[in-house]
Amino acid sequence: METDIPMATAASDSNPVEESTPSIENAAIRREGRAQTQEMDVSLLRQGGIYEVRSASGGIYEVDALQRTCTCPDEPPENDCKHYRRVRTDIQAGLVPRPDGKLPNTTQSALTDEEIHAVRSAEATILKQYLLDALLARELERTRLDQEIHDIEFLVEVLLEVGISEAYNLDEGSILLPDLG
């Protein structure tokens, strides 16, 4: 399972716009979170790593664990879909047979239901915090843009008040406005 999930923090000196911009990495983090928190039933369909995943919404998908493919429409080529990720996790946890059809090694201790629940709960908490941080970063960016709009509106009001519009052509290219950012 993935454990190194980057967290955006409002107190950091990084740019909130960059952190709130959707990226492949952010999509993968969200997809991993959904893979671990959504209810899904995984079963080996046939030897060779073909698994069936039934989602709580009623969808049934075929996942090839060796080729890393899924029949769901959401599978992007640069990342693995949540169904594949769930199959991978369940194989690693010893919850389903390996791709070769053999049952998990009984000498290897499989995770208990409580341990699996704890892992998924922790991943859900990490995902929730990440999403809250991303939301805060977007709110900060929105506040900055609102202030910039306010500043520009004020500048226009001042220019109109002093009558500069009559003395100068206010075409976009004819007046250089100061950089307010």
N, C-alpha and C positions, 0 to 999 in steps of 0.2 A: 504494500500500500504506500501511497505517496504521503510523506509526512512533512516535507519542507514546503509549506505553503506561505508565500510572501504575504505579509499583512501591510496594508496601507494604514498609516496613522496620521491623524490630523495635526499632531504636534511635530511631525517631522519637517525638515526643511526641503523636502522634495516638492515638486510641482503637483498640486492637486489635479490639474488638468491631465497630466500624463497618467496619474494613477486611476483616474476615472474613465480613461479612454478604453473602450473594449479592445481586448487583444486575444490572441490565440491562447496565451497562458491563462488569462482570466476565464475564458470559456472552458478551458480544461479543468480549472479548479471548480467551477460551478458544476460541470459535468460529473466530476468525481464525487462531489457532494451529493448530487442527485442519485448517483449510482449506489451510494452507501445508505441513503436515507429513505429512498422510495421503496415501497413494497414490490418485490419481484420474486418470482419462483424460477429457479434455474434447475434444469435437468439435462443430463447427457442424452442427446438425441441419437447419436451413433458414434461409433469409434472413429477416431481421426480428429477429434476435437470439435465436433458439431454439437452445439448446445441449443436448447430451446429456452427462451426467456419469456415468461408470461408476466406482463405488467399489471398493476392494480387497475389500470384504466381499461383492461381487456385486450390490449395488444399482444400479439404473439410474434416473436421475432426469432430468427435463426442466426446464431452467432457461430462463426468459425474462429475458434480460439487460436489456431495456428496461423491462419491467414490474417487475423485481426480484422474481420469483416462482420457486418451485421446487415440484416435485411431492412432495418428501420430507415425511414427517409431522412433522418437527421444526422447520419454519419458523415462528418467532414473528412476529407482526405488527410488533413494534417494532424488530426487527433483521433482518439478512439471514442466511440459513443459510450453512453452510460451503460448500455446493455453488455457490451464487451467488458467494460471495467468491472461490472458486477460479476460476470463469469470469472474473470481473472481473480477477483477477491475471493469468491467462493471456492475456487480450485485451491488457492493458497491456504485458505482456512480449513481445507479438508472437508468441506460441506457437500461437494459433488465429486464424482469420479474424475480422475485425470483424463486428459485428451486421449490417452491410449486405452481408455475404458477400464483401467484397473482402479480399484477402490483406493482411497488414501491409505498410506502406510500406517498400519495400526501401532507401530512402535513410535511413530512420530505423533506427539500429542496434538490432536486437533483442538481448535478453540472451542470452549463451551459456549452455549447460547448467551450466557451472561457476559462473557468476554467479547463476543461478537457485538452484542448490544452496546457494550461500553465503548468499543472502538468506533462503531457507527455514530454513537452519541457524541463522542469527542470530535469526530470529523464534522458532524453537523454543527457543533458549537463553533469550531474554527471557521467553517463556511459562513455561518451567521455573522460572526465578528467581521470577517472580510467584507461581506456585503454591506454591513452597517458602516464600515470605514469608507467603502467606495461611495455610499450614499452621502456621507458627510463631506467627502471630497467634492462631489458634484454640487452640493449645497453651497460650499465655500466658493466654488467657481461661479455659480449663479449669483451669489451676493456680489462678487467682484464685477461681474458683467452688469448687474443692476446699477452699481455705483458708477461704472464707466458711462452707461447710458444717461444717468442723472447728470454727470459732469458735462457731457456733450450738450444735453438739453439746456443746461445753465449757460454754457458758452454761447449757444445760438440765441438765447434770450438776451444776453448782454450785448451781443453784436447787433441785434435788431433794436435794442433800446438806445444804443448810442448812434444809431442811424448809419451804421457801416454798410448796410445793404443798399442804400441809395448811392453811396459814393463808390462802391466797388461791385464788380460783377461776381455774384456768388456761385459761379459754376464750380463743380467739384474740383476741377483742375486749376482754378485760378487762385484759390486760397489754401494756404498750408496751415492746417490745424495742428496744434501741439500734440505730441504723443502723450496720452494720459495714462498709459500702462506703465 
